[in-house]
Amino acid sequence: MESDQLDYKLLIVDDEVAITKSLARHFRGKYTVFTVNSATEAIEVMEEHNAQVIISDQRMPGLTGVDFFNIIKDKYPDALRLIITGYSDIEAVVGAINEGQVFRYITKPWNPKELDSTIREAFDKYELTTKNRKLMKTLQDTNKLLEEKVKLRTEELEKTNLKLSKLNKEKNQYIGIVAHDLKNPIGAAQSFSELLLNDYDSYLREERFKFLNIINGRCTYALSLIENFLDASKIEAGIFELNMEKKDYVGFVKEVVANNQILTKRKKQLIRLNTYPTKVEFSFDKQKMEEVLNNLLVNASKFSLPGTTISLTITEENNCVVTEVKDQGQGIPEDELPEIFNPYKTASSQSTGGEKKTGLGLAIVKKIIDAHNGTIKVQSQVEAGSAFIFTLPKVE
């Protein structure tokens, strides 16, 4: 306990040397004691040692004890200030106490036990004050930190809510598109099937065959629309896994082109395949990449006039495989290019054979390419055609 008390610093200010010496002897071994004989010296000691408790005589040459305390109270607000005074000065000192300028007063002559108790109480109050100040500072810092965390969390929630609101709006928009677009092909298929069911024998064979083709085409489109919707929903929900297998990419593309060439025959379009590497093996998801190529080739056919050529070119560059699908179609206006891979966005270009568009195909294409750590871009000019170019890393 004694070692703790030695950390306490007591400053005694009195112009009478006998009093400072007497008080210094009294408190020696209890506190670290500094004695001075003027207010000027006291200020110098405070600047160097910052004593926690100050005892000052009230009547000193130049400044009274209360006046001295008024000078230092703003700079050392926590220091406990005590006045030693005679009975004739009691009224002025009590007024200073009431105004908060002085903690206690000690009358001359003093009682040693009362003096010890008063000084001990002063140090206890100083310790309590500083602890409360530290606690208050900690509380303020904690509150500030909590406020910052609440503010940050609120901002995050607001961003999340905005994102959810946007996604919900896009979902509702797409549900409207799906509902509208499904209604037409399903309604048409139902109408033609009812004609056949109700009056089958009155139609010629060629007419029946035509009706069945229409029904099949409408059902195919409706199924494609549903599959796109499911793919987009899975991707947005994060349910998106790749089944990576090492395969010959060139051979794989040849198969996809052959299948699409059958579909483009009705518009008398040709798909020309240019493969500068005759064989290139790396790992990719065959099913997903087939979806990418089908989307790009179907789009190229959809927006190109009959009798035109679609070219698909494969090259190698910087340990990557580059695939370009280029058409001779209508092209895409420049101001629409930045939004071309966003879901639910459709270009203003119209299909040349009455084919439907949903605005999901290219968004799904980009998601699949991104999942392969690849990149995709578009180059287009109105009335000169479009080229979609994607790059895949040759992963072993």
C-alpha atoms as one frame of an Amber mdcrd trajectory, in Angstrom:
protein
   0.000   0.000   0.000   2.865   2.353   0.875   4.389   1.989  -2.615   1.071
   2.958  -4.178   0.904   6.116  -2.049   4.368   7.215  -3.192   2.881   7.608
  -6.691   0.705  10.415  -5.358   2.228  13.875  -5.707   1.449  16.641  -3.229
   2.395  20.276  -3.890   2.612  22.655  -0.913   2.609  26.416  -1.604   3.267
  28.889   1.244   5.401  31.983   1.506   6.385  30.965   5.052   9.297  28.491
   4.839   8.589  27.149   8.321   5.084  26.043   7.260   6.237  24.322   4.046
   8.973  22.492   5.992   6.522  21.466   8.703   4.025  20.115   6.180   6.761
  18.381   4.177   7.954  16.544   7.309   4.383  15.597   8.141   3.706  13.981
   4.747   7.193  12.543   4.128   6.944   8.816   3.363   3.256   9.088   2.576
   3.338  11.031  -0.682   5.836  12.569  -3.084   6.006  16.115  -1.699   7.030
  19.331  -3.538   7.327  22.594  -1.599   7.508  26.134  -3.024   7.152  29.626
  -1.577   5.297  31.431  -4.394   2.575  30.954  -6.973   5.098  31.416  -9.803
   7.225  28.530  -8.521   4.077  26.446  -8.038   3.115  26.884 -11.699   6.600
  25.687 -12.760   6.314  22.599 -10.529   2.872  21.809 -11.945   4.170  22.031
 -15.509   6.938  19.549 -14.686   5.296  17.176 -12.209   1.500  17.710 -12.512
   0.721  17.133  -8.830  -2.676  15.637  -8.066  -3.268  17.579  -4.818  -2.219
  21.177  -4.076  -2.202  22.863  -0.657  -1.831  26.630  -0.878  -1.782  29.392
   1.709  -4.569  31.904   1.172  -2.533  34.989   2.084   0.582  35.274  -0.057
   2.370  38.294  -1.577   0.954  39.214  -4.976  -1.686  36.498  -5.301  -4.077
  34.926  -2.841  -4.450  31.190  -2.816  -7.898  31.468  -4.456  -6.490  33.734
  -7.181  -3.674  31.242  -7.820  -6.156  28.404  -8.113  -8.255  30.429 -10.570
  -5.174  30.694 -12.793  -4.423  26.946 -12.904  -7.906  25.411 -12.692  -8.521
  25.292 -16.462  -5.131  23.761 -17.246  -5.282  21.244 -14.374  -9.024  20.666
 -13.854  -8.599  17.326 -12.026  -6.070  18.575  -9.477  -7.623  18.850  -6.022
  -7.056  22.335  -4.552  -6.985  22.978  -0.796  -6.532  26.307   1.041  -4.727
  26.860   4.345  -6.244  29.899   5.939  -6.847  31.803   9.147 -10.303  32.434
  10.520 -10.369  35.944   9.103 -10.346  34.599   5.532 -12.982  31.876   6.006
 -15.782  33.736   4.231 -13.782  34.242   1.001 -12.581  30.631   1.023 -16.104
  29.222   1.611 -17.295  31.269  -1.360 -14.520  29.745  -3.494 -15.536  26.275
  -2.329 -19.152  26.937  -3.267 -18.050  28.051  -6.728 -16.052  24.856  -7.210
 -12.682  26.589  -7.224 -11.468  24.953  -3.964 -12.055  21.396  -2.687 -11.532
  21.966   1.069  -9.945  24.425   3.465  -7.542  23.782   6.346  -7.512  26.206
   9.239  -4.417  27.404  11.026  -3.302  25.872  13.294  -4.324  22.464  11.857
  -5.140  19.225  13.569  -2.708  16.526  12.260  -5.342  13.787  12.159  -7.883
  16.010  10.398  -5.146  17.126   7.991  -4.261  13.496   7.150  -7.919  12.645
   6.645  -8.532  15.678   4.409  -5.494  15.013   2.184  -6.318  11.292   1.943
  -9.875  12.203   0.954  -8.500  14.579  -1.697  -6.338  11.850  -3.265  -9.275
   9.402  -3.118 -11.475  11.922  -4.891  -8.766  12.538  -7.502  -8.478   8.796
  -8.161 -12.255   8.416  -8.367 -12.531  11.428 -10.704  -9.817  10.189 -13.066
 -11.256   6.659 -13.074 -14.707   8.044 -13.865 -13.202  10.178 -16.605 -11.468
   7.136 -18.111 -14.649   5.097 -17.810 -16.607   7.893 -19.434 -14.025   8.095
 -22.241 -14.203   4.320 -22.698 -17.998   4.508 -22.720 -17.960   7.327 -25.265
 -15.466   5.443 -27.451 -17.565   2.282 -27.171 -20.729   4.199 -28.014 -18.992
   5.813 -30.957 -17.780   2.404 -32.150 -21.266   0.953 -31.749 -22.759   3.911
 -33.594 -20.272   3.404 -36.427 -21.067  -0.331 -36.525 -24.803   0.380 -36.482
 -24.343   2.970 -39.227 -22.248   0.544 -41.287 -24.730  -2.269 -40.725 -27.619
   0.046 -41.603 -25.874   1.055 -44.823 -25.246  -2.620 -45.634 -28.898  -3.441
 -44.959 -30.017  -0.517 -47.096 -27.781  -1.709 -49.942 -29.061  -5.264 -49.491
 -32.657  -4.039 -49.453 -32.062  -1.996 -52.601 -30.487  -5.024 -54.262 -33.366
  -7.252 -53.141 -35.856  -4.661 -54.312 -34.125  -4.520 -57.696 -33.997  -8.310
 -57.938 -37.647  -8.542 -56.933 -38.557  -5.955 -59.560 -36.572  -7.848 -62.203
 -38.141 -11.130 -61.067 -41.635  -9.681 -61.347 -40.727  -8.192 -64.708 -39.450
 -11.511 -65.948 -42.419 -13.435 -64.560 -44.579 -11.050 -66.577 -42.453 -11.712
 -69.672 -42.587 -15.469 -69.137 -46.333 -15.433 -68.492 -46.971 -13.339 -71.586
 -44.577 -15.274 -73.827 -45.783 -18.674 -72.607 -49.405 -17.736 -73.159 -48.929
 -17.201 -76.894 -47.204 -20.504 -77.876 -49.300 -22.597 -75.476 -52.480 -20.905
 -76.680 -51.512 -21.488 -80.313 -50.608 -25.132 -79.681 -53.907 -25.633 -77.878
 -55.898 -24.026 -80.699 -54.327 -26.148 -83.449 -54.607 -29.334 -81.379 -58.323
 -28.598 -80.806 -58.809 -28.188 -84.564 -57.307 -31.626 -85.113 -59.200 -33.222
 -82.246 -62.569 -31.773 -83.216 -62.409 -32.152 -86.991 -59.429 -34.352 -87.818
 -60.914 -36.039 -90.919 -61.845 -32.775 -92.657 -58.201 -31.723 -93.034 -55.843
 -32.931 -95.719 -52.683 -34.827 -94.739 -50.513 -31.822 -95.615 -52.654 -29.567
 -93.404 -52.466 -31.972 -90.494 -48.697 -32.147 -90.895 -48.543 -28.323 -90.950
 -50.670 -28.100 -87.783 -48.423 -30.635 -86.012 -45.323 -28.684 -87.036 -46.854
 -25.515 -85.594 -47.757 -27.314 -82.366 -44.250 -28.785 -82.122 -42.617 -25.401
 -82.777 -44.753 -23.650 -80.141 -44.036 -26.386 -77.564 -40.297 -26.237 -78.343
 -40.260 -22.480 -77.792 -42.242 -22.772 -74.534 -39.853 -25.470 -73.271 -36.837
 -23.334 -74.192 -38.343 -20.374 -72.350 -38.887 -22.476 -69.210 -35.358 -23.922
 -69.378 -33.884 -20.423 -69.666 -35.954 -19.267 -66.729 -34.793 -22.217 -64.594
 -31.160 -21.666 -65.580 -31.354 -17.977 -64.697 -33.071 -18.742 -61.380 -30.385
 -21.276 -60.424 -27.587 -18.880 -61.328 -29.135 -16.004 -59.347 -29.646 -18.341
 -56.365 -26.009 -19.449 -56.516 -26.934 -23.037 -57.457 -24.355 -23.220 -60.169
 -21.792 -26.016 -60.330 -19.449 -26.932 -63.173 -18.656 -30.489 -64.175 -15.137
 -29.970 -65.489 -13.799 -32.668 -67.820 -10.761 -32.647 -70.095 -11.894 -32.897
 -73.726 -10.893 -31.926 -77.244 -12.580 -28.548 -77.606 -12.340 -28.468 -81.414
 -14.041 -31.853 -81.787 -16.723 -30.789 -79.302 -17.438 -27.550 -81.233 -17.705
 -29.473 -84.521 -20.510 -31.587 -83.017 -22.370 -28.499 -81.755 -22.043 -26.788
 -85.152 -23.339 -29.904 -86.962 -26.431 -29.979 -84.726 -27.127 -26.272 -85.242
 -26.577 -26.512 -88.988 -29.684 -28.696 -89.174 -31.723 -25.971 -87.492 -30.380
 -23.156 -89.690 -31.266 -24.977 -92.909 -34.835 -23.678 -92.779 -33.436 -20.161
 -93.304 -30.881 -21.455 -95.811 -28.059 -20.189 -93.622 -24.563 -21.698 -93.552
 -22.366 -22.086 -90.466 -18.706 -21.971 -91.523 -16.251 -23.422 -88.985 -12.631
 -22.185 -88.964 -10.346 -24.044 -86.576  -6.716 -22.982 -86.664  -5.719 -25.498
 -84.004  -6.936 -28.870 -85.287  -7.087 -30.188 -81.734  -6.853 -28.506 -78.335
  -7.541 -30.307 -75.063  -8.403 -28.666 -71.756 -11.003 -28.941 -68.992 -14.471
 -27.416 -69.359 -18.109 -28.220 -68.599 -19.367 -29.804 -71.811 -23.074 -29.304
 -71.093 -22.689 -25.660 -70.081 -20.396 -24.797 -72.981 -22.839 -26.433 -75.372
 -25.477 -24.094 -73.940 -23.147 -21.133 -74.607 -22.491 -22.116 -78.225 -26.150
 -22.958 -78.882 -27.238 -19.558 -77.544 -24.715 -17.670 -79.669 -25.419 -19.671
 -82.835 -29.199 -19.469 -82.392 -28.939 -15.700 -81.872 -26.727 -15.337 -84.934
 -29.312 -17.218 -86.995 -32.254 -15.420 -85.406 -31.056 -11.925 -86.293 -29.555
 -12.725 -89.724 -31.377 -12.775 -93.023 -31.965 -16.061 -94.886 -29.114 -17.151
 -97.139 -26.363 -15.492 -95.044 -23.294 -17.082 -93.488 -22.430 -17.459 -89.797
 -18.760 -18.039 -89.070 -17.351 -19.710 -85.970 -13.607 -19.331 -85.539 -11.333
 -20.982 -82.951  -7.818 -19.690 -82.255  -5.246 -19.936 -79.451  -3.770 -16.949
 -77.644  -1.640 -16.687 -74.468  -2.526 -20.173 -73.184  -6.201 -19.456 -73.841
  -8.695 -20.632 -76.451 -10.573 -17.851 -78.257 -13.935 -18.558 -79.910 -15.661
 -16.042 -82.177 -19.236 -16.338 -83.470 -19.818 -13.776 -86.203 -22.965 -13.153
 -88.230 -24.028 -10.997 -91.173 -27.115  -9.733 -89.390 -28.628  -6.391 -88.469
 -26.089  -5.492 -85.798 -26.727  -3.886 -82.399 -26.952  -0.110 -81.817 -23.887
   1.209 -79.976 -25.869   2.595 -77.028 -27.331  -0.866 -76.327 -23.981  -2.718
 -76.187 -23.172  -1.938 -72.496 -26.435  -3.636 -71.410 -26.303  -6.574 -73.807
 -25.228  -9.158 -71.165 -27.592  -7.915 -68.441 -30.573 -10.150 -67.635 -34.017
  -9.115 -68.883 -32.460  -6.732 -71.419 -33.239  -7.275 -75.102 -31.747  -5.465
 -78.061 -34.024  -3.439 -80.303 -33.059  -5.617 -83.301 -35.916  -7.794 -84.509
 -35.605 -11.451 -85.485 -35.790 -12.111 -89.213 -37.970 -15.216 -89.019 -40.478
 -14.395 -86.299 -38.371 -16.051 -83.573 -39.052 -14.999 -79.993 -36.506 -13.430
 -77.603 -36.519 -13.388 -73.799 -33.459 -11.364 -72.812 -31.941 -14.194 -70.761
 -29.749 -16.090 -73.232 -26.750 -13.750 -73.268 -26.938 -13.194 -69.499 -26.699
 -16.963 -68.983 -23.855 -17.162 -71.525 -21.835 -14.583 -69.561 -22.461 -16.342
 -66.242 -21.170 -19.624 -67.686 -18.085 -17.988 -69.211 -17.388 -16.158 -65.931
 -17.681 -19.445 -64.030 -14.941 -20.859 -66.303 -12.773 -17.818 -65.406 -13.117
 -16.646 -68.992 -14.175 -13.388 -70.610 -16.700 -12.442 -73.274 -17.190  -9.296
 -75.339 -19.243  -8.131 -78.316 -18.318  -6.143 -81.393 -21.176  -4.899 -83.530
 -22.131  -2.417 -86.195 -25.663  -1.693 -87.359 -26.426  -3.354 -90.739 -22.981
  -5.013 -90.729 -23.468  -7.800 -88.194 -22.216  -8.760 -84.745 -19.317 -10.805
 -83.384 -19.377 -12.419 -79.929 -15.879 -13.371 -78.767 -15.206 -15.392 -75.632
 -11.912 -16.566 -74.175 -11.388 -19.673 -72.010  -8.204 -20.530 -70.102  -6.688
 -23.910 -71.000  -7.158 -25.525 -67.598  -5.623 -28.973 -67.211
